[in-house]
Amino acid sequence: MASAIGMVEARAFTAAIAAADAMLKAAQVTLSGPVKRVDPGLMTVTVTGGVSAVRAAVDAGAQEAARVGELVSAHVIARPGDDIDGLLR
């Protein structure tokens, strides 16, 4: 398990892909699984890595999602519990 999980939720697939791109370019983080469709048009991008890297990635992804489409939420969980890993796959 990584030391942090970061999530950016955006309305529109394009905004989610743009957020994922920005997140991966901003810091040394790993994309955790595919971009998940929560509802039609509501997508979540999840990354893992070190706490500071994930925070930087989420900040960049949130900014890009808001620029391209609609940012719904962004959140970082530092030191997640071991059982959380199963929810991300």
C-alpha positions in Angstrom: 0.0 0.0 0.0 1.2 3.5 -0.9 1.6 6.1 1.8 -1.2 8.2 0.2 -4.2 8.0 -2.1 -5.4 11.0 -4.1 -8.7 11.3 -5.9 -10.1 13.9 -8.4 -13.7 13.6 -9.4 -14.9 15.5 -12.5 -18.0 15.8 -14.5 -17.2 14.8 -18.1 -14.8 12.2 -19.4 -12.6 14.8 -21.1 -12.1 16.7 -17.8 -11.2 13.4 -16.1 -8.6 12.5 -18.7 -7.1 16.0 -18.6 -6.9 15.8 -14.8 -5.2 12.4 -15.0 -2.7 13.7 -17.4 -1.9 16.7 -15.2 -1.6 14.5 -12.1 0.9 12.1 -13.7 3.0 15.0 -15.1 3.0 17.0 -11.9 4.5 14.4 -9.5 5.9 10.9 -9.1 2.6 9.1 -8.6 1.0 6.0 -10.0 -2.4 5.8 -11.6 -4.4 3.4 -9.6 -6.6 1.4 -12.0 -8.7 2.9 -14.8 -10.6 6.2 -14.6 -13.8 5.0 -12.9 -17.3 6.0 -14.1 -19.4 6.8 -11.1 -22.5 8.0 -13.0 -23.0 9.0 -16.6 -20.6 11.9 -17.0 -19.1 11.6 -13.5 -15.6 10.2 -13.4 -13.0 9.6 -10.7 -9.2 9.5 -11.2 -7.2 7.9 -8.4 -3.4 8.0 -7.9 -1.1 6.6 -5.2 2.3 7.5 -4.0 4.1 9.6 -1.3 2.0 12.1 0.6 3.6 15.2 -0.8 3.7 13.8 -4.4 0.0 12.9 -4.2 -0.9 16.3 -2.8 0.9 18.0 -5.6 -0.7 15.7 -8.2 -4.2 16.2 -6.8 -3.8 20.0 -6.8 -2.7 19.9 -10.4 -5.4 17.5 -11.4 -8.1 19.6 -9.7 -7.0 22.8 -11.4 -7.0 21.1 -14.8 -10.4 19.5 -14.3 -11.8 22.9 -13.3 -10.2 24.5 -16.4 -11.4 21.8 -18.9 -14.8 20.9 -17.4 -16.4 20.8 -13.9 -14.4 19.8 -10.8 -16.7 17.9 -8.4 -14.3 17.1 -5.6 -10.6 16.4 -4.9 -9.3 14.7 -1.8 -6.0 13.2 -0.4 -6.0 10.4 2.2 -2.6 10.1 3.9 -1.7 6.7 5.3 -4.9 4.8 4.3 -5.8 1.6 6.0 -4.6 -1.7 4.5 -8.1 -2.8 3.4 -8.6 0.3 1.2 -6.3 -1.2 -1.5 -9.1 -3.6 -2.5 -11.5 -0.8 -3.2 -9.2 0.8 -5.7 -9.0 -2.2 -8.1 
